Structure formats: C-alpha cells, structure tokens
Amino acid sequence: MVQKENVLLRIETLKNSFTKTETRIATFVLENPGKAIYMSLTELSDALKVSEGSIVRFCQKIGFQGFHPFKIAMAIAESPYKSDSSGISDPENLTELKSYVANRYVDVIRDTSEFISEETLRDCVASITSAKTILLAGVGASGNTAQDAFYKFMRIGLNFKYSSDAHLQAMMASQLSKADMLMAISQSGSTLEIVDIANIARGAGCTVMSVTGYARSPLAKVSDHVLLTPTRETPFESGAIRSKVAQLYVLELLFMAVFQKIRTSGQKSIEKTARAVAKWIY
C-alpha cells in the first residue's frame, strides 16, 4: 500500500502502464490536484465522462483500497500543513481571528440559503407533516446532526425515530411503509451505510429526503427531496464545523417551517416535554 510517498510522483511513475481511461484520470489529477481533493467520486466521474468503477480501479492500481483513501493521500501530498486558519495574516491578533471565523460561518449560512428553493422546502414540510413515522439516518459527524434533529422534532410531538447504531437504523428502515419517511443526512452523500439505508427505505415505498452537500451523489439519486449543504471539505475536514453549521441551518429552517404548520399542537408538546424535565433544573 502507498503510505507517505508523494501520490503525484507515484502517478507519474506509473503513467506508462495506464489504459486510455486511466490516463485521462491521471492527467486530470496531475493538472488539478487541488480541485480533485474536493470532488466526490460521482463529480469526478461526471467531469471526466468515465465510470465510477474505472476511477476506483485507477486508485487501486496505484496502491489504494478506494477513492477516499486516495483523496486522503492526495491531501497530504498537496498541502500537508495547510491550516484551516490560512486566511489569517496575524495568528496572534484575536480581533482578526474573531472576524475571520464569524465571516466564514456567515458565508456558509448565506451560501446554503441560496441553494434551498422555496418549492423544495415546501415539499419537504408537506412530507414531514403528513408522514406517520420519520426515521433519521446518519453516522459519524452527520449522526450527531441527526441526533440534534431528533431532539428538536420530537419536542414538537412528531414521531421521529433515531438510533446511533447504523445496524439499528437499517433494521428500522426495513420496517417503514408508504406512510412513512426517511430523513438521511450525509455531507458526502456517498457514505455506504446511509446510501444502503436509503435504498432499504425506498424499497419499502416510503419517501426519502436527504441533507447532503452533493446534488449528484449516490444518496441524492435515491432521494425524493434533496436539501443541499454545498460546503466543500478535504478528506481531513470530514465533520468540519462549516458542514455542521450548514446542516444545522437547513434543519433549523426545516424545523421552523414545520412548526409554523403545527404551531398549536407543537407548542403544547414543547410545554409538555419541558414540564417532564423541569424538576431536574435547579
């Protein structure tokens, strides 16, 4: 397996052994290493007009198990010491740091908002309010977002379900029906467990809604509704706060829109759940 050696040099060394398709992939990576790091497997496949399988085989040919390990090594080779605060001129200036971080997250929310159409939001609200059961699916950092969504929607009396165990998520998805809904959260849109769970839910006939960063991702392809969180990450930034902010913004937007529809019953449920734990607050 390729470990710490320069991946671009590895590609150059092997280029004479590549097929025509592999040469096309290699040429793109060599000419656009910074761009390739941020692309999903589907996006690269679409850009080069080659199959996803061809890209995976290319990665394996140069010593990786798949596309994601290849991107991690690419990120090391491209910029091993790149800091998330690279836009700060003086790291000791906390005033500048505060402004830099605040502006980054304001930009994330603004950019995400521009990608959410009112029609899509309205359709998602209609699906949620009409569903008998809504199952949340997410693992890793997106699982934490799913947990946040479960807490908020449960408090307004909706029948949301969530487990942090992907196996249980899959089993619960298998029990869904046409009257139910799956809300799947995955920034990459290509997390194997979540895509599988979405396919299970779709096979059960229920509506699938996804919150993802990639419109052309495998998850988006099996979803009836897609809410985009278009923040881009390197493999090192998986679960980055920027993506979390984008996901939480979308969920807050969705929550508020749903709450407006069920305000009376929702408010009563909030008051009921608050009373249930009030005795524990000093």
N, C-alpha and C positions, 0 to 999 in steps of 0.2 A: 504493500500500500504506500502511496505517496504521503509523506508526512509534512516536513517543514520546508522542503525544497521549493524553489520558485516554480509555480504552476505554469506560468507563461513560458519559461525556459523549457519545461517538460513538453509542452505542446510543440514548441519549435523543434525540439529534438526528434519528435515522433511524426512530424508532418508528412514526411515522405511515405509513411505507411498508411496514411488515411485514405478512405474511399472519397469519392466526389462529395458525398453528403457530409462526411466528417470534415473534409477540407473546408466546406462552406461554414460549418460551425466553428472550426478552429480559426478561420480568417476573421469572423465576426468577433470572437473573444479576444483575439490578439489586437484588433484595431479598436475595440470598445470595452476594455476590461472594466472600467468604472461603471459603464452602463449595464453590463451583464450581471454584476453583483446584485443590482436592484430588480432584475427581471424575474418573473415567475417562469416555471417550466412552460406553461401554456403561452405566455407572452413571447418567449424566445422561439417557440415552435411556430407561432403565427408570423413573427417577424422574418424568419428565415425560410418559411414555407417547407419545413421538414417535420417529420412526425416526432412526437414526444419520445417515443421509443428510441428513435435514432439519436436523440440528444443523450438519453440515459446510457445507451451503448457507447457513445463517444466518451462520456465521463468514466465509464467502466474501463474503457480501453486505455485511458491514461492513468488508471490506478485508483479510482474511487468507486464506492458502492452505488452511488447515485448522484443526482443533480445537486441536492442540498449539501452533502459533504464537499462536492466540487466547489460550490459557491463559498463555503467557509474558507477553504484553502485559497480561493481567489481573493477573498477579502484580506487574508493575511499577506498575500503576495502584493496586492495593490496598495495597501496602506496599513501596515501592521501597527502603527502607533497613532492612527487617526483618533482624535478626541471628539466627543460629542459637543465640546465647547470650542471647536476650532475657529468659530467666528468671533471669539473674544480676543481683543488686542492686548488687554492687560488683565491676566488672571487674578491679580491682587485687588483689582477695582471691583468691589462688591456692588456698587451702584450700577456699573455697566453689566455685571453678571445678572442682577435682578431684571434689568430692562431686556437683556438678551433672552432669558428664559421666558419671561412674560410674553414677549413678542412672538416667540416660536409657537407657544401654545395658543395664542390668539389666532395666529396664521392657520394652525391645524383646524381650529373650530370653523374659521371662515371658509377655508378650502372644502372642508367636509360638507358644510351647509350648502355650498354651491352645487354639490353632486347629488343632493337629495331633492328629487322633484316632489311637488305637492301631490301629484297624482299617485306616485309610488307610496308616499306616506299615507295618503287616504286609503289606498288599497290594503296596506299593512294593518291599519287601525281597524278596518272593517273585518279583516280575517281574524284578528285577535279577539275582538268583541263578540264575534259570532262562534268562535271555537269552544268546544266543550272542555277540552284539555289542551294546554300548551306546554310542550316539553322543550326545555332548554338544553342545548348541546354545546359543549366547549371543553377544551382541555388546555393545560398549561396556563399561560397568561390569559388567554381567552376564556378559560374556565373560571378564572377569578371574575371576569366581566359578567359571565353567565350567572355567577353567584350573586353579584350585585343586582342584576336584573330580576332574579328570582325574589330577592328581598323586597324590591320596590313594587313589583306587580302583585305579589302575594298579599301585600298590605292593603291593596285596594279591592281585595276579595276575588281576584281572578284565580282560576285553577291552574296555576303554574307548577311544574314539577322540575326538579333538578337533582342530580347526583354528581359528585366529583369523580366518580368511578366510570370510566368510559365503557366498561363492560355492562354496567347497570344502565347507562344511557342507551346502549344498543338494545338491551332487553326491553326497556320501557318503550323504545321506538317501535319494536315489533308488535306491541300491544295497542298502538294507535289505530284510529279508524278515520273514515272520511270526515267525521265530525270534528276531528282534532287538528292540531297544528304543531309543527316543529320549528323552533327558532334556533338556528345554528350560527355560532359565532366562531369565525376563524379569519385572522388577518390575512394569511397567505391564501386561504381558500383551497389549499391543497393538502391539508392535514388529513392523513389517511383515515384515522378513526372517525373524524367528523364527516368526511365525504361518504364513508360507508354507512354511518348512522343516517345521513340524509337520504341515501338510496333505500335504506330499510323503511324509513318513514314514507318515502314516495311510493314504494311498493305497497304499503298499507293503504294508499289512497288519500293520505292527508296532505294539507297544504304545507309547503316548505318555504320558510323565509330565512334569508341569510344576511348576516352582517359581515362583510368581507372587504378587503382592500383591492380586490382584483375582479373586474367585470367579466373577464374571460377565464376565470379559474374553474376547476372541476366542480367546486361547490356551487358556484353561481349557475353553472349549466344545468344543475338538477333542482334549482330553486324557482318557485313561482314568483317570489318577490325578492329583490336584492337591494339592500341599503349599503351604499359604498362608503368605506372609510379609506380614502386614497393615500394615506400616509405611507411613504416608502421606507423600508428598513434594509440594512445589510444583514447577513446571517447572524452577526454578533449582536444585533439590536433586537432580536426576536423577543417580543414582550416589552418593547421600549415604551416609555411613558407617553410619547407622542401618539402611538397607536392606541394606547389605553384611553387617552383623552378623546380621540376621535370616536372610539367605540362608546364611551360613556356619554358623549354628546348625542350620538344617534339614539341611544337608549333613553336618555332624558327627554329628547324630542318626542320619541315614540310614547313614552310614559305620559307626558303632559297631554299629548293628543288623545290618548285613550282615556285619561282621567276626565277630560272635558266631555267625553261621550257618556261617562257613567258617574258624573260628579256626585249625585245624591247617594247612591249605593256605595261608591268609592269612599266618600267622606265618612260614612257610617262605619265602614270596615276599618279605616285608619284609626278612628276613635276606639273601636273595639280592641284592636291589636295593641294600641297604646295602653289601654287600661289593663291588659293582660300582664304587662311588664312594669307598670307604674310602681308597684310595691317594692321593686328591686332598686329603684333610683333614690338615692339619699339627697 
